[in-house]
Amino acid sequence: MEQKVQFLIGATASGSGKTTLTLGLLRALRKRELVVQPFKCGPDYLDPKHHEAAAGRESCNLDTFMATPEEVKDVYARRGTGADACVTEGVMGLFDGFDGMRGSSAEVATRLGVPVVLVVPARSTAYTVAATLYGFKHFRPDVRIGGVIFNFVGSPSHYASLERACRDVGVEALGYLPKCAEMEIPSRHLGLNVDMEFCFEDFAERIARRVEETVNIGRLLEVTACPFEPAEARSVAKPGSNLRIAVARDEAFNFIYAENLRALEREGKVTFFSPLHDKVLPPADFVYLPGGYPELHLKELACNTAMLGSVREYCEGGGRMLAECGGMMYLCEAIRDPEGKAYPMCGFLPREASMEGMKLHLGYREVRVGGQAFRGHEFHYSHIAPGDAPIETIGETWNARGKKADTFIYRKKRTVASYVHFYRAGEGSLLEIANAINGSN
């Protein structure tokens, strides 16, 4: 079994600086001419986009609720084969999961057998971090802490105190990032940076330079080298068919898991289209309308009446479609902005989506329908307003702790629409989910 640099970047808590450090390390390793494969724990869509920009290689999610342990290992092995280093960004605090440690970064690290590089914020502490490090080292001995990188360090003398704490606990200090305003990502919308003047390329370079100055990258590469099981030992994708699959992808619709696309490519030929810029749907036997940010492009979407009509005609004609979150909003009669102004949309679903009174809806979901269960997650601030016209709802939706959720799965003709972002990493696909819901009683 080959040795490969592999590590998961975990943290003591959310807000510790995992993303900033991850982006800096990805770019710094890339500048060393290493092929770096990034991953992200959990269902996050944004961080993988930033990973790809920093590393120059598509990032993939590793999620132990939406996928089985075997599927997670398979994704990791396939994507990591051919890379010099595999870098996984964790989620929340190291041990925070949807149910205790289940679904946590620590669970992913132990299942993959990779060490954790722990990010510890040091804003208002020094030698006291010894107690924190002692807890992380001994709480779960099966979670191997390969080293520590401190964030928000005030000065070299401050770091010297932190280093001493590491020595006394027996955890290796690998460096630090200083307090610095230039290392902050600006305003976000649903987690996504939407400041059009923000240059991510410059940001990645700035962080990489800081990492190269104050993190011992050479030592990091040494302590995180561990056995890697290549993809050749795992499953082979089945051959595709002549099925025509159209996927929306543009500035408004881009919440697309890489593994979902891979699964659809096994089903047939995938073609991308833009509800913002194109005038008609491409010829298709199945259409996937993923989530994204239609609320940021309401005027442009509403003005593209040719595409709105093309999508409505496809759905009314019985075409197969799966619409998720923002994609479902696009199928509604209108989307209202936060001030209540309505922008006409496809008009296929007899409902209005609204950004008024924005309230966060967040969590894992399991949809049970027709004796089958499909998993995904929900993350949105909009809501679907009640309407007078009837619309069929299918199945039941449950959260990660086994309690019923109030998330509806709509079905009209052969279109399935909901706020759930589904995920398939195994043998199935989004087409399978749409077919199963359409075929249920």
N, C-alpha and C positions, 0 to 999 in steps of 0.2 A: 504494500500500500504506500502510495507516494506521500511525501511531506509537503505541506502547503501552508503559507501564512493564512491564518484564519482567526478572526476574533469578532466578538459582539461588543458594541459600545453600549454599556448600560450606565445607569445613573442612580444616585440616591433618591431622586425625586424628579418630577416634571419641572421644567424650567431650569435645569442644571446646565444646559448647553450641549446636549447630545448632538443636535442637528448641526450646529456650528462646527463642532469638533469633527464630526463625520465628514462634512463637506471639505474641510481643510485637509484632513488626512487623505481623502479620495484624490483630491487634486495634487497633493504633495507626492503621493505614491505614483500617480500618473506621470508627473514631471520626472520621476526617476525611471521612466520608461517601463514601469510594471503594468501588466494587464490586470486591472482591478475589477472584480465583480461585486457590485453593491447589492444589498438586500435590506428590507425594512420589515421589522416585526409589526404585526397588527394589520388593520385594514386601511391604513393611511394612503391617500392618493398623491398628496403633494410632495412629501419627502422623496419618493422614488423619482419624480420628475427632476428635482434638484440633484439627486444622486447622479442621474444620467448625464446632466450637464457638467457636473464636476469630474466624473470618472470617464465619460465618453463611452459608456456601456450601459445598456438597459438594466434598470434595477427591478427587482421582483419582491413581492410580499411573501412573508413567511408567517402564516396565521394558523394557530393550532385549534381555533374554534371552527373556522370555515373550511379547513382541510384536515384530513387525518394525519397522524404522525408519519405514516409511510409516504403520503403525498408531499408533505413538507420536506422530507429527506430527499425525495425524488427531484423536486424543484431545485433544491440546493445543489444536488449532485450534477444535474444537467447543466444548470447555469454556471456552476463553478468550474466545470471541466474546461480546460484550456486557459484558465486564468492563473496568474501568479499569486494573487491574494484575494480572499473573500472577506468582505467587510460588511457586517450586519449592524444597522442602527436599531437599537432597542426602542421600547415604548414606555412612557411613564417612568415610575421607579422600577428598579430591577425586578422586584418580586411582585409588582402589582399586576394582577390578572383580572379576568371577569368573575372569577370565583376563587378567592385566595390566590394561590400561585398559578392556577390553571389559566393558560393563555398569556402568561407573562414572558418577559424577555429571558428570565432565568430558565423557564421551561424550554424555550427554544434553544438556548445555549447548551443545556444538558442533553437534549435529544440529538443535537448535532455533534456533541462532544467537542465544543470549541471553548476557549477561555474567554473571560469577560475582561474588557478594559473599562474600569469604573471611572466615571466622571463625577468628581466631587466638587460642589461649589464651595469656595472658601472666602466669601465676601466678609463675614464677620466672625471668623474663627481662625485658629492656628493649631497649636498642639492638641487641642480638644478633639480634633478629627481622629485621633488615635482610637478613641472609644467607638466612633462610628465605623472605622475600618475594622476594628476587632469584631464588631457585630456582623459586618458583611462577610468577613472571612470565615467565621465559625457558625453562622446561622444555618447554612446549608453547605456542608463540606463537599457535596457533589457538584456545586456550582463553583468552578475554579476561577478565582480572581487572579488574572495574569499580571495585572499592574494597575496603577492609578494615575490619572491625569487630572490635575486640579484646574478649576476655572475661576475667573474673577480674582486672580491673585494680584495683590497690591504692589509687590516689589520683590526683588531677588531675596531680600532678607526674610520677607514673609514666606516665600517658598522654602527657605532653609528650615524654618520651623515645621512646615508641613512634611518635608523630607524626613526630619527626625522622627516625627510621629509614625511615618511609614516604616522606618528602620526598627523602631521599638515594637511594632506590631508584627513585622515580618512580611510586609506587603511592599512590592517594589514600586517606587515612584518613577514614572516615565516622563514627567515634565509637567508643563502648565500652560495655560493661556492667561494673559493679563487682562485686567479691567480695561476695556477699550470700546468706545462708542462705535467705532467703524466696523466692529464685528457683530452688530445687531442687524437682523433682517427687519425691514420696515413693515408698515401696516399690512394686516392680513384679512382676508375675507374667507370665512369657513376654513381658515388655515392657509389659504393661498395668498402669496404676495401678489397684489394687483396694482402696485405702484409702477406705472408704465415707464417712469424715469429711472427706476432702479435697474442697474446693470448687473445681472447675476455673474457674468463672466469676470468683471472687475472684482466683485465681492469674493468669488471663489479664489482668485489670485491673492487677494489681500489676506484671507484666512490661511491659505497655504503658506504664505511667507511667514506669518506669525508662528504657525506650527513648526516650520523648519527651524525657526530661531530658538524656540523654547521647549520643544518636545524631542526626546531622544528617539528619533525614528529608527535608527539602526538597531537599538536595543529592543524597541517594540517589535520589529520584524523577527528578532531572535527568539523572544519569549513567547511569541504567538504561533510559531511553526508547529504543526501537529498533523497527524495522519488524516488523509482525505480519501474518501471512497469515490472513485470516478463513476461517471454515468453509465459506462459500458455494462456495469453489473445490474442495471435497472431496466424498466420496461421500455418497449419500443412503440412509438405512435402507430396507430392503425392507418392504412392508406385512406386518402380522401375520396370524395365523390364529385359529381358534376353540379352539385347544389350551388346556387348563386346566393351569396350572403353579403348584404350591404350593411356597413357599420358607419354610423355618424361619427365624425371626428373633425373638430375644428376648435376655435377659441371658446365656443359656448358649450360644446359637448366633448369632454375629454377624460372623464373618470372611467378609464378602461384598464382593467387588470391585464398584464402581459399574458398570464396563463389562460385567461378567458379567450384572448385572441388565438393563442396556440391551439386551444381546444376547438374553436370554430374552424380553424384552418384544417383540422382533421376531418371536418364534416363536409367541406367544399371549398369553393374559391371565394376568398374574401375581397371585397371592393370597398373603399372608403368614399364617403361623400360628405358634403358640408351643407347643413341646413342654413348657414349664414350666406354662403357664396354661390352655391349651385342652384340651378333652377328646377331640376327634376330629380327624382330618385333614379338611380341606375336600375337596370333590370334585376329583379331579386325574387328569390323564393322564400327568403327570411330576412327581416330587417331588425337590426339592433340599435335602439336609441339609448345610449348610456346617459348617465348624469353629467353634470358639469355646472356651468354658470350662465344659464339662459337669462337670469335676472340682470346680468351685467350687459346684455346685448338685446334688450327688449325692442328698441326701435328698429334695429337692423333686421331682427327676426320677423317682426310684424310687417315690415316693408317688403319682404321677399314673399309676396303673395303666390308666386308661381310654385315655389317649393311647398308652402303651406297646403296649396291645393293638391299637389302631387302626393304628399304624404296622406292627406285625408282621403283621396281617391283610392290609394293603395289599401288603407285600412277598411274603408267602406266596401271595397271589392273582395274582402275576405283574405287579404294577404296576411301571412304570419308575421307577427311583430312582438318583440319584447322591449318595453319602454321602462327605464328605471329613473326615478327621482326627477332630475331636470328633463329627461326625455318624456316622462309622463306629463310634466307641466306643459311641455310643448304641444302635447296632443289635446290639451284642454281648450275651452272656448276662448279663454284669455288668461293672461298673467297680470296681476296687479303689483305695481311697485310699492315700496314702503309708504308712499304718500297716498296710495289708493288709486292712482291712475291706471286704467286698464289698457293693455295692449293685446289686440286680437291674435290668436294663435290658430292651430289647425281646426279646432271646433269639432273634433271627432268624439272626445269625451265630454258629456254634458255637465261640465263642472268648470269652476274658475280656480286657478291657483293664485295664492296671494302671499306677498312678502310683508303685508301689514302686520303690526304687532309681533314681530319676529320672535320666535321662541325655539330654542335648541331641542331637537329630537335626536337622540344619539343612543346607539347600542347595537349589540349583535341580535340577529333575528334568525329563527328557524321557521320556515313555512311548511306546513303539513297539508298535503292535498292528495287525494286519490290514493291513500295508503303509502305515499312517499314523503320524504322530508328533504328540503333544500335549504342550504344555509347562506347567509350573507350578513349585511349590516345596514343600518339606517343612520344618516347624518345629514340633517337639513334644518333650516330655519323657517321655511315656508310652510303653508298648510293648504289643504284642499277645502274650499268652502262648500257647505251643504248646498244641494240643488234640488229642484222639484222633480226633474226627470229621473226615472229609475236607472240604476246601473248595477250590473251583477257583481257581487263580490264572491270570491272563491277561497275555500280552505280556512285554516286558522294560523295565526302567527304567534310565536312564543319568543321570549327573551332568553338570554344565556342561562338564567337561573331557573328556567322551567315555569315561568309565569306568563300568562297570556298577555300579548301586546295588542294595542288598538290599531295596528297597521293593516290597512285594507289591501287586498290583492284584487284589482279590477279585471274583469274579462268582458270584452265586447267583440262579437264576431270571433276573429282569430287573433285579436290583440290582447296581450297581457301587460298590465301596467301597475306599478306600485312604487312606493318609496324605498323598497329594498334593493340594495346593490348585491346581486347574487355573485357567487364565486364558485368556479369549478376548476380543480387542479388535477383531477383523476381522469377516468375514462369518459365521463359525461361531458356535457357542454351546456351553454345557455340555450341552445336549440332544444336540447332534451328537456330542460325545465319548462320552456314555453309549450312544447308538445304535451308534456305531462299535465300541465294546468289546463290546456285547451281540451284534453281528452277526458278530464275528470267530470263526474256527475254533480 
